[in-house]
């Protein structure tokens, strides 16, 4: 589960001729001018959003009507390219460094805890950029997953911290467990995922489960390793166990992992989910379905729709390898 990452850098370029400056950016980096909101919506970690502004503006002013350029490069690389190309700009300024923090949807004390703990000023995204300086930190809070692009509407709070962003980032990394516990003291659960495969294809099945947990940001894997299960008296089988700390509903996790047990009618593994040593029966997540195959198909369809394209591709490659190896063994 990823709970914190950097946002894009805000680079303000001053020029006596805005039109010439904007054309230069488009030609040099091959990017069109777009709205500020669209540039933010499509930006990723450590990308750069560039604003071309009149030379008389000596302060970072985020004018939402002016437009911006999204460049998929770090700000230092952007500045290097501009310098080497002898760009027609008189001055460059950076806005505050942006850090994105993911919190649970149920968290209610963000506006109370963050200002107290970090001497932060609650603000808005635009005002934070305008009032912050290059060394400051603009902490943006969301309840959405950080592995994907975030829209302006996904931001649930903004806090300007007048401290060096490196110090703030280091403090946040150390504070994260405490901070999240304060924000959601009763919301964390420890669940155990047990994987069993009669054909001993554990390496592939473990990789499939971890891929899904990571891509869907379902929680923290705090431990993993081999264990024993006792499905019946005097019957002992070896299983692989993954312990997960999460604020997600265990029934939701059970349903999604059900989609990894089968692809069509091809079985890969048994994947059980336990909460406080109690196994969640498949019927608890699938009362509207008449069989395990029906719930597995529904879970698989939803899982496929949620996974990123890259992860879906890797998942299919692993599963194809499993099925091909199985066909080879049957044919030999």
C-alpha atoms as one frame of an Amber mdcrd trajectory, in Angstrom:
protein
   0.000   0.000   0.000   1.467   3.307  -1.045   0.512   6.119   1.316   2.806
   8.942   0.218   4.524  10.182  -2.909   5.800  13.358  -4.518   3.567  15.343
  -6.821   4.648  17.286  -9.916   6.904  20.338  -9.735   5.474  23.759 -10.599
   7.878  25.695 -12.822   7.158  29.369 -13.647   9.043  30.864 -16.597   9.085
  34.683 -17.041   9.344  36.241 -20.478   8.689  39.552 -22.185   6.775  37.726
 -24.939   4.427  35.022 -23.628   3.413  33.823 -27.091   7.018  33.276 -28.194
   7.792  31.516 -24.910   4.825  29.173 -25.227   5.709  28.249 -28.797   9.273
  27.553 -27.698   8.063  25.121 -25.006   5.784  23.316 -27.472   8.530  22.957
 -30.074  11.279  21.962 -27.633   9.341  19.364 -25.646   6.641  18.416 -28.158
   3.781  19.112 -25.751   0.657  21.212 -26.334  -0.667  23.911 -24.058  -3.560
  22.655 -21.946  -5.665  23.764 -19.017  -4.111  23.797 -15.564  -6.661  21.242
 -14.386  -5.947  18.868 -17.266  -2.187  19.211 -16.745  -2.633  18.290 -13.083
  -5.044  15.433 -13.836  -2.527  13.784 -16.197   0.585  14.473 -14.121   2.555
  11.817 -12.277   5.210  11.769  -9.596   8.088  14.189 -10.306   6.638  15.393
 -13.622   6.810  19.130 -14.293   3.947  21.542 -14.944   5.265  24.655 -16.691
   3.634  28.095 -16.681   4.792  30.815 -19.061   4.068  34.205 -17.498   4.755
  37.889 -18.238   8.148  39.210 -17.135   6.586  41.736 -14.759   5.159  38.937
 -12.589   7.958  38.264 -10.131   5.850  36.034  -7.865   4.526  32.524  -8.464
   0.887  33.120  -9.351  -1.229  30.131 -10.345  -3.623  31.667 -12.878  -6.135
  28.926 -13.725  -7.256  30.790 -16.877  -3.780  31.025 -18.405  -3.057  27.380
 -19.169   0.026  25.228 -18.657   2.315  22.610 -20.189   2.753  19.123 -18.754
   6.264  17.766 -19.321   6.954  14.166 -18.296  10.406  14.979 -16.923  11.849
  16.077 -13.599  12.169  19.828 -13.160  15.983  19.690 -13.133  15.960  17.910
 -16.489  13.499  20.464 -17.874  15.744  23.337 -16.740  18.798  21.632 -18.276
  17.040  21.351 -21.653  15.946  24.996 -21.489  19.437  26.199 -20.632  21.097
  24.162 -23.377  18.527  25.361 -25.920  19.094  29.031 -24.988  15.405  29.461
 -24.143  13.892  32.993 -24.399  13.099  33.344 -20.700  14.325  35.993 -18.276
  13.781  34.139 -15.009  12.644  30.783 -13.605  10.868  30.196 -10.295   9.634
  27.023  -8.620   6.506  26.683  -6.553   6.435  24.749  -3.262   7.321  21.065
  -3.347   4.192  18.930  -3.447   3.739  15.795  -1.340   0.612  13.666  -1.691
  -0.691  11.785   1.338  -3.323   9.063   1.169  -5.673   8.716   4.153  -8.662
   6.420   4.789 -12.057   7.629   3.597 -13.323   7.421   7.169 -10.580   9.698
   8.540 -12.196  12.714  10.183  -9.372  14.480  12.033  -7.089  15.471   9.136
  -7.745  19.202   9.572  -6.986  18.886  13.282  -4.003  16.551  13.412  -1.847
  17.745  10.478  -1.774  21.450  11.515  -0.969  20.478  15.101   1.755  17.984
  14.280   3.526  19.881  11.480   2.613  23.513  12.193   0.785  23.501   8.855
  -1.616  26.093   7.487  -4.818  24.699   5.970  -5.332  26.226   2.554  -6.432
  25.372  -0.997  -4.368  23.913  -3.815  -4.138  27.192  -5.792  -3.575  29.384
  -2.739  -0.930  27.004  -1.440   1.015  27.253  -4.719   0.709  31.041  -4.730
   1.736  31.538  -1.110   4.380  28.834  -0.882   8.013  29.205  -1.847  10.445
  26.792  -3.448  11.723  25.424  -0.119   8.219  25.031   1.376   5.993  21.944
   1.317   2.439  21.783   0.014   0.876  18.659   1.520  -2.150  17.482  -0.473
  -4.441  14.897   1.101  -6.583  12.377  -0.777  -8.446   9.156  -0.058  -7.717
   7.820  -3.553  -4.957   5.366  -4.487  -1.631   7.022  -5.242  -0.615   4.515
  -7.899  -2.911   6.266 -10.374  -3.321   9.820 -11.625  -5.325  12.085  -9.334
  -7.782  14.720 -10.476  -8.211  18.060  -8.735 -11.526  16.743  -7.426  -9.728
  13.860  -5.680  -7.970  16.258  -3.294  -9.636  16.355   0.120  -7.368  18.899
   1.772  -4.308  21.093   1.300  -1.784  22.191   3.930   1.119  24.596   3.479
   4.108  23.799   5.690   6.729  26.532   5.889   9.602  24.117   6.402  12.194
  22.600   4.119  10.415  19.890   2.147  13.242  17.354   2.659  12.830  17.623
   6.431   9.046  17.377   6.085   9.308  14.326   3.833  11.654  12.557   6.247
   9.364  13.366   9.181   6.306  12.085   7.305   8.028   8.804   6.418   8.806
   8.184  10.073   5.419   9.415  11.299   3.195   7.534   8.844   2.183   4.619
  11.115   1.464   6.971  14.031  -0.303   9.489  11.830  -2.566   6.886  10.248
  -3.401   5.359  13.623  -4.394   8.796  14.918  -6.527   9.422  11.836  -8.248
   6.018  12.003  -7.616   4.393  15.411 -10.280   1.681  15.048 -10.099   1.075
  11.308  -7.057  -1.168  10.896  -7.430  -4.938  10.549  -4.941  -7.776  10.289
  -5.981 -10.464   7.843  -4.207 -13.655   6.819  -4.212 -14.966   3.257  -3.395
 -18.667   2.803  -2.477 -20.099  -0.585  -2.695 -23.830  -1.290  -2.012 -25.514
  -4.622  -2.236 -29.280  -5.035   0.131 -29.041  -8.016   2.771 -27.112  -6.033
   2.942 -24.092  -8.363   3.556 -21.843  -5.386   6.051 -19.433  -6.904   3.634
 -18.389  -9.640   0.574 -18.262  -7.379   2.334 -16.216  -4.705   3.445 -13.763
  -7.381  -0.133 -13.476  -8.674  -1.523 -12.658  -5.232   1.207 -10.118  -4.425
   0.725  -8.465  -7.822  -2.960  -7.887  -7.107  -2.390  -6.701  -3.534   0.166
  -4.160  -4.722  -1.626  -2.947  -7.845  -4.953  -2.453  -6.063  -3.249  -0.994
  -2.981  -5.158  -3.311  -0.659  -2.849  -3.053   2.364   0.589  -3.542   3.915
   2.159  -6.979   3.657   3.760  -7.255   7.112   4.961 -10.849   6.895   4.869
 -13.905   4.669   6.163 -17.467   4.759   5.313 -21.158   4.993   2.828 -22.582
   7.470   0.679 -25.663   8.083  -3.083 -25.978   7.739  -5.320 -28.724   9.137
  -8.435 -29.035   6.926  -9.456 -32.269   8.715  -8.307 -34.107  11.854  -4.928
 -35.808  11.356  -4.565 -34.192   7.905  -1.794 -31.635   7.558  -1.052 -29.649
   4.379   1.595 -27.035   3.668   0.361 -23.556   2.766   1.915 -20.180   2.048
   0.748 -17.470   4.412   0.631 -13.705   3.820  -0.260 -11.329   6.661  -1.825
  -8.059   5.581  -2.577  -4.874   7.517  -5.438  -3.051   5.850  -8.339  -0.692
   6.298 -10.203  -2.362   3.419 -13.220  -4.575   4.104 -11.990  -8.207   4.438
 -15.061  -9.383   2.504 -13.999  -7.156  -0.374 -10.487  -8.620  -0.349 -11.905
 -12.161  -0.194 -14.115 -11.454  -3.219 -11.281 -10.012  -5.332  -8.901 -12.866
  -4.483 -11.629 -15.317  -5.451 -11.002 -14.055  -8.969  -7.479 -15.515  -8.793
  -8.581 -19.032  -7.907  -9.967 -19.723 -11.379  -9.800 -18.393 -14.900 -12.859
 -19.805 -16.568 -12.927 -23.408 -15.361  -9.144 -23.609 -15.005  -8.214 -23.836
 -11.337  -4.971 -22.270 -10.135  -5.075 -22.437  -6.334  -7.183 -22.261  -3.192
  -6.887 -18.804  -1.636  -8.420 -18.469   1.826  -8.816 -15.303   3.871  -8.842
 -15.343   7.680  -9.814 -12.584  10.111  -8.876 -13.215  13.750  -8.196 -16.869
  12.884 -11.699 -17.295  11.428 -11.933 -18.292   7.792 -14.288 -16.249   5.598
 -16.534 -18.713   3.702 -16.966 -18.026   0.008 -20.732 -17.920   0.490 -20.331
 -14.778   2.648 -19.209 -12.756  -0.364 -21.440 -14.353  -2.974 -24.968 -14.909
  -1.718 -26.413 -13.932  -5.095 -24.400 -16.651  -6.877 -25.282 -20.327  -6.978
 -21.784 -21.813  -7.223 -18.093 -21.170  -6.654 -17.600 -20.941 -10.415 -20.192
 -18.171 -10.708 -18.653 -16.085  -7.936 -15.139 -16.723  -9.276 -16.199 -15.507
 -12.733 -17.849 -12.368 -11.319 -14.814 -11.695  -9.145 -12.474 -12.246 -12.085
 -14.419  -9.823 -14.288 -14.265  -7.120 -11.625 -10.624  -7.796 -10.880  -9.689
  -7.477 -14.551 -11.510  -4.143 -14.769  -9.634  -2.727 -11.758  -6.082  -3.828
 -12.528  -3.719  -1.555 -14.421  -2.971  -2.561 -17.991   0.638  -3.430 -17.131
  -0.304  -5.624 -14.155  -3.080  -7.328 -16.123  -0.550  -8.191 -18.827   1.931
  -9.658 -16.315  -0.863 -11.630 -14.619  -1.956 -13.154 -17.926   1.637 -14.064
 -18.803   2.084 -15.928 -15.505  -1.212 -17.765 -15.931  -0.448 -18.702 -19.528
   2.889 -20.142 -18.387   1.126 -22.193 -15.692  -1.367 -23.598 -18.192   1.288
 -24.310 -20.840   3.484 -26.137 -18.304   0.476 -28.152 -17.238  -0.290 -29.148
 -20.837   3.337 -30.220 -21.343   3.246 -32.420 -18.245  -0.002 -34.064 -19.318
   1.352 -34.696 -22.805   4.654 -36.215 -21.667
